[in-house]
Amino acid sequence: MKRNLGQTTLKRRQRTVDPMTTYDALPPVLRRWLAEATLPWSPASCRRIWFATLARGDGEVAAIARLDRAQRKTLSRDRLTQSGPANS
């Protein structure tokens, strides 16, 4: 069963905590970014990037920019994104 993950060649990971609990604890700006993200990001990984950026003294705009860069980098590794969807 594919569920709602779309077509991708990237590895899927098992989660050990409830992602919705983590999602609900995120700042509203980060929740908005996550809801509009191209990839199915885990709230925990977004939270890690978000707070690491803020801990360096950068603001929310820089944190969103870093998440955007991480997403572009991940998409660049996806073979389906590079060659288009596979014909089935």
BELURRA-V779869 format. One record per residue. N is the residue number from 0. RES is the residue in three letters. SS is DSSP state (alpha for helix, beta for strand, coil for the rest). PSI is psi in whole degrees, 0 to 359 (NA if undefined). Layout:
# BELURRA-V779869
n | res | ss | psi
N | RES | SS | PSI
N | RES | SS | PSI
This chain:
# BELURRA-V779869
n | res | ss | psi
0 | MET | coil | 130
1 | LYS | coil | 331
2 | ARG | coil | 212
3 | ASN | coil | 43
4 | LEU | coil | 350
5 | GLY | coil | 188
6 | GLN | coil | 125
7 | THR | coil | 153
8 | THR | coil | 1
9 | LEU | coil | 149
10 | LYS | coil | 146
11 | ARG | coil | 150
12 | ARG | coil | 148
13 | GLN | coil | 145
14 | ARG | coil | 143
15 | THR | coil | 349
16 | VAL | coil | 163
17 | ASP | coil | 115
18 | PRO | alpha | 334
19 | MET | alpha | 326
20 | THR | alpha | 317
21 | THR | alpha | 316
22 | TYR | alpha | 314
23 | ASP | alpha | 334
24 | ALA | coil | 354
25 | LEU | coil | 153
26 | PRO | coil | 149
27 | PRO | alpha | 321
28 | VAL | alpha | 319
29 | LEU | alpha | 322
30 | ARG | alpha | 320
31 | ARG | alpha | 315
32 | TRP | alpha | 315
33 | LEU | alpha | 321
34 | ALA | alpha | 332
35 | GLU | alpha | 2
36 | ALA | coil | 149
37 | THR | coil | 323
38 | LEU | coil | 157
39 | PRO | coil | 75
40 | TRP | coil | 149
41 | SER | coil | 141
42 | PRO | alpha | 327
43 | ALA | alpha | 318
44 | SER | alpha | 323
45 | CYS | alpha | 319
46 | ARG | alpha | 318
47 | ARG | alpha | 312
48 | ILE | alpha | 315
49 | TRP | alpha | 305
50 | PHE | alpha | 332
51 | ALA | alpha | 320
52 | THR | alpha | 316
53 | LEU | alpha | 325
54 | ALA | alpha | 333
55 | ARG | coil | 356
56 | GLY | coil | 3
57 | ASP | coil | 160
58 | GLY | coil | 187
59 | GLU | alpha | 323
60 | VAL | alpha | 318
61 | ALA | alpha | 324
62 | ALA | alpha | 318
63 | ILE | alpha | 319
64 | ALA | alpha | 321
65 | ARG | alpha | 321
66 | LEU | alpha | 319
67 | ASP | alpha | 317
68 | ARG | alpha | 318
69 | ALA | alpha | 321
70 | GLN | alpha | 316
71 | ARG | alpha | 319
72 | LYS | alpha | 317
73 | THR | alpha | 317
74 | LEU | alpha | 327
75 | SER | alpha | 338
76 | ARG | alpha | 348
77 | ASP | coil | 115
78 | ARG | alpha | 326
79 | LEU | alpha | 326
80 | THR | alpha | 324
81 | GLN | alpha | 323
82 | SER | alpha | 2
83 | GLY | coil | 168
84 | PRO | coil | 146
85 | ALA | coil | 140
86 | ASN | coil | 121
87 | SER | coil | NA
